[in-house]
Amino acid sequence: MRTADYTTKKSCGIYEIKSKNGRLSYKIFEDCEDLQVYLRKNKGKICETMSPVFQVEGYNEYPNTQIRKLTSDEIQKYMSER
């Protein structure tokens, strides 16, 4: 979520997406307009509320923020902590 916020420089939201077979998934979108573009391209999916299930109020810039690819050791450590 923070990566999406940092990349777009605004507060993004997590939206609940339902497929034709009833499977729920959650995706991050910059705003409702981006959600609508996604839904137009994916006809078998809907967002019943058309509003985020989670969104941080306002965008916050954090010092020393960096986006990078994790090393394999970092991935292994992260997965073992789950």
C-alpha positions as CSV (number, residue, x, y, z in Angstrom):
1,M,0.0,0.0,0.0
2,R,2.8,2.4,0.9
3,T,4.6,1.6,-2.4
4,A,1.4,2.5,-4.3
5,D,1.0,5.8,-2.3
6,Y,4.7,6.7,-2.8
7,T,4.6,5.9,-6.5
8,T,1.5,8.0,-7.2
9,K,2.2,10.7,-4.5
10,K,-1.4,10.4,-3.3
11,S,-3.4,8.2,-1.0
12,C,-4.5,5.0,-2.8
13,G,-7.3,2.6,-1.7
14,I,-7.8,-1.1,-1.5
15,Y,-11.0,-2.2,-3.3
16,E,-12.9,-5.5,-2.9
17,I,-13.4,-7.1,-6.4
18,K,-15.9,-10.0,-6.9
19,S,-15.6,-12.3,-9.9
20,K,-18.5,-14.1,-11.7
21,N,-17.9,-17.3,-9.6
22,G,-18.1,-15.3,-6.4
23,R,-14.4,-15.3,-5.6
24,L,-13.3,-12.2,-3.7
25,S,-10.0,-10.4,-4.3
26,Y,-8.5,-7.1,-3.2
27,K,-6.7,-4.7,-5.5
28,I,-5.1,-1.3,-4.9
29,F,-6.2,1.5,-7.2
30,E,-5.2,5.2,-7.2
31,D,-8.9,6.3,-7.3
32,C,-12.4,5.3,-8.4
33,E,-11.6,6.2,-12.0
34,D,-8.8,3.7,-12.2
35,L,-11.1,1.1,-10.7
36,Q,-13.7,1.8,-13.4
37,V,-11.1,1.4,-16.1
38,Y,-10.1,-2.0,-14.6
39,L,-13.7,-3.1,-14.4
40,R,-14.4,-2.1,-18.1
41,K,-11.4,-4.3,-19.1
42,N,-12.5,-7.2,-16.9
43,K,-16.2,-7.7,-17.7
44,G,-16.6,-10.7,-15.3
45,K,-15.6,-8.7,-12.2
46,I,-17.5,-6.2,-10.1
47,C,-17.0,-3.9,-7.2
48,E,-20.3,-3.7,-5.3
49,T,-19.5,-0.7,-3.2
50,M,-17.3,1.3,-5.7
51,S,-15.5,2.7,-2.7
52,P,-12.3,1.5,-0.9
53,V,-12.5,-0.9,2.0
54,F,-9.3,0.7,3.3
55,Q,-7.7,4.0,2.6
56,V,-5.3,6.1,4.6
57,E,-6.6,9.6,5.2
58,G,-4.3,11.8,3.1
59,Y,-0.9,11.1,1.6
60,N,2.1,11.1,4.0
61,E,5.7,11.4,2.8
62,Y,8.1,9.3,4.9
63,P,11.8,10.1,5.2
64,N,14.3,7.7,3.6
65,T,11.6,5.9,1.6
66,Q,12.9,3.7,-1.2
67,I,11.5,1.2,-3.6
68,R,13.7,-1.6,-4.5
69,K,13.7,-5.3,-5.3
70,L,14.2,-7.6,-2.3
71,T,17.2,-9.9,-2.2
72,S,16.5,-13.6,-2.1
73,D,17.7,-13.6,1.5
74,E,15.2,-10.9,2.4
75,I,12.5,-12.9,0.7
76,Q,13.4,-16.0,2.6
77,K,13.4,-14.1,5.9
78,Y,10.1,-12.5,5.2
79,M,8.5,-15.8,4.2
80,S,9.8,-17.6,7.3
81,E,8.3,-14.9,9.5
82,R,4.8,-15.4,8.1
